[in-house]
Amino acid sequence: MGYDWFKVHSEGILRGSLADSDDTTQMIWIKLLAMANETRSRDGHLWFAPRHPYDREFMAQSCHTTLPLFNYAVDVFVKENYTDGTPRLLIEDDGTLFIKNWEKYQAKVGKPKEGESPPLTKTARSALEREALDMVTTIRFLDKHPDMRELMNSDDAVKQRQVIDKLIELNKMSGLGDNRE
């Protein structure tokens, strides 16, 4: 389990490999880090679930930018963008964007030692309980609707988004969801 925050070095933004990038490109990078930090896996993948990547239109909207500007920024990040000449973002075969060197953005301060779990705050425990209820609702829904399960397993991001929207609506109606979208 990760934390609700991640590291961003001021040196990297002000004088590092992103210093020559425009403000929009820099902001998209920071928002991609935040999005990756919000996924359940918290390992640098930008996806709804394994093998179910966020589509670029969704990510562009989440970054409050246009799709062409978002794609431009992704192209910048995929090219040799770190000062050592390596890309900061990889695109996997299924289209998933993956933040290379994800561990570099994870804070070491206050993290538990190997094999140790951090104590849960009330907020974290509540969030985990909501997430568990959302997962139970999702599993029940997909068990009752094999056609929707098939759509979730398809490669069509629009169809996947329709199922996700339906699940969000179902969670809101059941009172289990926390009204996030």
C-alpha positions in Angstrom: 0.0 0.0 0.0 1.4 3.4 -0.9 0.8 6.8 0.5 -1.4 9.7 -0.7 1.6 11.6 -1.7 4.8 11.1 -3.9 8.1 12.9 -4.4 8.6 15.6 -6.9 12.1 17.2 -6.8 12.1 20.9 -7.3 15.5 20.6 -8.9 14.1 18.3 -11.6 11.2 20.7 -12.4 13.3 23.9 -12.3 16.6 22.8 -13.7 16.3 19.2 -14.7 15.2 17.4 -17.9 11.7 19.0 -17.7 13.0 22.5 -17.3 12.9 23.2 -21.0 9.4 21.8 -21.4 6.4 24.1 -21.5 4.2 24.5 -18.4 1.4 22.2 -19.8 3.9 19.4 -20.4 5.3 19.7 -16.9 1.8 19.8 -15.4 0.8 16.7 -17.4 3.8 14.8 -16.0 2.9 15.7 -12.4 -0.7 14.7 -13.0 0.4 11.4 -14.5 2.4 10.7 -11.4 -0.6 11.5 -9.3 -2.8 9.2 -11.4 -0.3 6.4 -11.1 -0.2 6.9 -7.4 -4.0 6.6 -7.3 -4.2 3.2 -9.0 -4.7 0.1 -6.8 -1.4 -1.4 -7.9 0.6 1.8 -7.2 3.5 0.5 -9.3 3.8 3.1 -12.1 1.1 1.6 -14.4 -1.7 3.9 -15.5 -4.6 1.6 -15.6 -8.0 0.9 -14.1 -6.9 -2.7 -13.4 -4.2 -5.0 -14.8 -4.7 -5.3 -18.6 -7.3 -2.5 -18.5 -5.3 0.7 -19.2 -6.8 4.1 -19.0 -7.6 5.4 -22.4 -5.8 8.5 -23.5 -9.0 10.6 -23.8 -9.8 9.8 -20.2 -6.3 10.7 -19.1 -6.3 13.9 -21.1 -9.6 14.9 -19.4 -8.2 14.0 -16.0 -5.2 16.3 -16.8 -7.6 19.1 -17.9 -6.0 19.3 -21.3 -6.9 18.5 -24.9 -6.1 15.1 -26.4 -3.6 16.5 -28.9 -1.6 18.3 -26.1 -1.8 15.2 -24.0 -0.5 13.0 -26.8 2.3 15.6 -27.5 3.4 15.4 -23.8 3.3 11.5 -23.9 5.5 11.6 -27.0 8.0 13.9 -25.1 8.0 11.5 -22.1 8.5 8.4 -24.3 11.5 10.0 -26.1 14.9 10.2 -24.4 13.7 12.6 -21.7 15.8 11.9 -18.6 19.2 13.6 -18.4 20.8 10.2 -18.8 19.1 9.8 -22.2 16.4 7.2 -21.2 12.7 7.6 -21.5 10.6 8.5 -18.5 7.5 6.9 -19.8 7.0 3.5 -21.5 4.1 2.3 -23.6 3.4 -1.4 -23.1 2.0 -3.7 -25.8 -1.6 -3.3 -24.5 -1.3 0.5 -24.6 -0.7 0.9 -20.9 1.4 3.9 -20.0 4.1 2.9 -17.4 6.2 5.4 -15.5 9.8 4.2 -15.6 11.7 4.4 -12.3 8.4 4.6 -10.4 10.3 3.8 -7.1 12.3 7.0 -7.6 9.1 9.0 -6.9 8.2 7.1 -3.7 9.2 8.6 -0.4 11.3 6.5 1.9 10.7 8.7 5.0 8.2 7.1 7.4 7.8 3.9 5.3 7.6 0.7 7.4 10.5 -1.7 7.4 10.4 -4.9 5.3 7.6 -7.1 6.4 6.1 -4.4 8.7 2.7 -2.8 8.0 2.1 0.8 8.8 -0.8 1.6 11.2 -4.0 2.5 9.4 -5.6 5.9 10.2 -9.4 6.1 10.4 -9.4 7.8 7.0 -7.3 5.1 5.4 -9.4 2.4 7.0 -12.6 4.0 5.8 -11.1 4.3 2.3 -10.2 0.6 2.3 -13.7 -0.3 3.5 -15.3 1.7 0.7 -12.9 0.2 -1.8 -13.8 -3.3 -0.6 -17.5 -2.6 -0.8 -17.0 -1.2 -4.4 -15.1 -4.4 -5.3 -17.8 -6.6 -3.9 -20.5 -4.6 -5.8 -18.4 -4.9 -8.9 -17.9 -8.6 -8.6 -21.6 -9.2 -7.9 -22.6 -7.0 -10.9 -20.2 -8.7 -13.3 -21.3 -12.2 -12.0 -24.9 -11.3 -12.8 -24.1 -9.7 -16.1 -21.7 -11.9 -18.1 -22.1 -9.6 -21.1 -20.7 -6.7 -19.1 -17.8 -8.9 -17.9 -17.1 -9.7 -21.6 -17.0 -5.9 -22.4 -14.6 -5.2 -19.5 -12.3 -7.9 -20.9 -12.4 -6.4 -24.4 -9.8 -4.1 -25.8 -12.4 -1.4 -26.6 -11.8 1.5 -24.1 -15.2 3.0 -24.9 -17.0 -0.2 -24.0 -14.9 -0.5 -20.8 -15.7 3.1 -19.9 -19.5 2.3 -20.3 -19.2 -0.6 -17.9 -17.2 1.6 -15.4 -19.8 4.3 -15.7 -22.6 1.7 -15.0 -20.7 0.5 -12.0 -20.2 4.0 -10.6 -24.0 4.6 -11.1 -24.8 1.3 -9.4 -22.5 2.1 -6.4 -24.1 5.5 -6.0 -27.6 4.0 -6.1 -26.7 1.4 -3.6 -25.1 3.9 -1.2 -21.8 1.9 -1.3 -19.8 4.3 -3.5 -18.2 7.5 -2.3 -19.5 9.5 -5.3 -16.1 9.6 -7.0 -15.9 9.5 -10.7 
